[in-house]
Structure formats: structure tokens, C-alpha cells
């Protein structure tokens, strides 16, 4: 053995501790029951939550683009479901005030039921995975589960289903999560890492006579949700040049935006800094495209008011479009309760978390910081197929199971599945507590939504459609 090889081996051993025996890992999970008994996870007492939900929502508006804030308030006020989507900060404050297991994973941070969807791998195959990571940070595994399970009840009510269906979805999800975590707790590390939940597994929700029809529809929709599909829908030719079509206030050319940090120069600087941060091979690929147009974009519910740009580039043949989305990243809503992210910028926090959690990620993922703003960059659409409530309502229970399996894989990839399995156990005590919390928090969400609606009706909070 050469001296250099021995040196490398010693260095490796110095930073990699011996593997902890499985029995100790499971015992560490069981020990967490002493910190937080499983039955306590179902507790919800509004009187002791320690913050005002409306004040928490409005505090986020202070760092957002002022002319977009009324749009955010309007979207959040539409229903308890849209409120829930936009109120991750409210739930973070509620979770942060309660005892937790201290069994850490890389949290998605906003694992509600419609933040699971079909996603294209670099090989252009569709996988079923989590899709939103603006709030990703390391934290207690049960926070993701609580966010997810409460969303099932809120969504069930939103689409006109009764609580029996919502609770059935919660129970099915917990059984699926527990079974998957038990499987991962004894699986090889690479088996966990390479595990992909495919579109074919999602198709199993449908009967045999429907599967082929749904498969064709999904494939067709995925093909439309590409840069080429977006170009057909979102662009036109002006004076011989391709331009993104304005659709105020959703898409507005930056020259038409009221000054306040949203300038064409900022978008161009951000794109250049992102380019310089890419690995060489990705940078070389991006160099084959030329910047054509940039617009400001309004997206989602909770993200409304953050600086977001939609960038159109064209390939060297003049026919191949590439849409990139540049999105501002702020602190995760959980950081004030868990401590700051270890990354120097929040764009990096988002992308590192995304790469850690997802089975496969977009080849153009990147991040940068410009003029004091943190951003991350991704392809726009990129074959993403996002479900909606009405579509999944007839299949809510089996759909909830698939989502729970994805969440379990995420937690096994980024945490210790054996410790999680040791905490939740084989019985239903954990499931029962989580179901109680999900219903109670759905009730709280309805109350918080009404608080926002009342403030808008009283004129103390401005809202405008968009």
C-alpha cells in the first residue's frame, strides 16, 4: 500500500465515525418518546399558540414587493385551502412553539398534498416526487408529517368531501408512511438513494380500464409542459423577434414595472452570476443559448411578492426555446425556531435541499446572490405535472398513500429511518395522535382564514385579484 493511499484512508477514517449499530439507532428513536410522548403530538390548544396568525402573515409582507402584496392577500383569502398554502409561516410558528422529537431530516418544509407531483428526470422519465422547497431546512421529521396530514383534511373539505374521507386519507397515509419507513430502516443506503416512485406506480390508482387512457393524457400533458410548449402558449413575434406575452399582473415586462429593485439590470446580473456558478459542463450547455426576453412573474400563493423572473433564451438554431425561472429565496419560515441555515445564501439552501430530497433533479438547478438578494434558478415547467384538488378528490385515499411513500423516502434519504421507526413504533398510537392533530389544525386553519377575510372586509388589509 502506498504512502498516499494510507494517508487518504486515515483522513477518511478521521471524519467518518464507525457505523452505529441498528439496535442503538432504534433505541435513540424510542428514547425520543421521553422528550415527546407520541400521544402528545395530537395536542392542539389555540389559546397557547403564542402568536397571532394574521400578524404572522402580514409580517411576511414587509419584505415583499409592495404592489404585489394585495394579490397575495386576495389569493390567500379565497378559501381555507389557499390560506393554508400561503400560511406556512403560521404553521411554522405553531410547530416551533411545541416540543419536538429532535429526530432530524431535511424537511421539505411545505409538504402539503398538492406539493407532490410528476417530475421529469434528466433521462426524461416521469417520477412522482416532492416539488416545492422554498422552506427546506433540517428539522424534526414530524413537522413535515403534520404539515402533510393537516393538508389532507383541509383539501378534503375544500373539494366538498366530509371529514370521514379526510381522516381515512390521513390514516391510510400514516400506514403507508410507517410501512415504508420500516422497509427503509433495514434497507441498504444505496437502495434508499436509488429508489424512485414512478409515474406507473401513480397510475395504479386507476382501474385497469382507465390506466391506458390516463397514461396517454399524462404523457400528452407532460409534453406540453416543456419550454417548447410554453413558447407556443406564452410567446409571440414582435418586429421579427420572439417575445413573452404580457398578462398583467401575472407576467409583466420589467420596463413596465414600477421601480423598486425590479429592474432589467438586476435580472441580467442575476442570470450572469447564476451562469458563472454552474458546473463547467452545465455552463457550456447554457452558453449555447442566447438571452431573448425577461418578464416579472407572479407565482403560487405563498410566493406572491417575492421577486420572480421568467427568462426566455433561444438555442443556436434559433428555434429551440429554453425558459428559466429566477426566484428570490428568503429565510425558511422554520429558521427562527431551529437556527439559521448553514449555507451562505438562501438560494443555495433551497437547491441543496432539493437535490438532497428529490430522487432526480433538473440539470439547470443553480443559485446566486445579487445586490443583497438571494435567488435560485430552475427550468420553467420541465415536464412538471401538478395535480389539482378536483382531479385527485375521487382518489384522495390512495393518492395520500403514494404521497406518504414519497415523504418516507425523503426522510430515509436525509435522516435515520431506523430512529424514526423506533419512535413511531408498530402500533397505531402515533397514527391516532397525528389524525387528531390533522383535524384540529384544519379547524384552526378555517378560523385563521376567516380572520384574514374579516380584515380584508374591514379594510385593514388590502386585497386585489390577480
Buried (B, 14 or more C-beta within 10 A) or exposed (E): EEEEEEEEEEEEEEEEEEEEEEEEBBBBBBBBBEEBEBEEBBBBEEEEBEBBBBEBBBEBBEEBBEBBBBBBBBBBBBBBBBBBBBBBBBBBBBBBEBEBBBBBBBBBBBBBBBBBBBBBBEEEBBBBBBBBBBBBBBBBBBBBBBBBBBBBBBBBBBBEBEBEBBBBBBBBBBBBBBBBBBBBBEBEEEEBEEBBBBBEEBBEBBEEEEBEEBBEEBBEBBEBBBBBBBBEEBBEEEEEEBBBEEEEBBBBBBEEBEEEEBBBEBBBBBBEBBBEBBEEEBBEBBEEBEBBBBBBBBBBBBBBBBBBBBBBBBEEEEEBBBBBBBBBBBBBBBBEBBEEBEBEBBBBBBBBBBBBBBBBBBBBBBBBBBEEBBBBBBBBBBBBBBBEBEEBBEBBBBBBBBBBBBBBBBBBBBBBBBBBBBBBBEEBBBBBBBBBBBBBBBBBBBEBBEBBBEBBEEEEBBBEEB
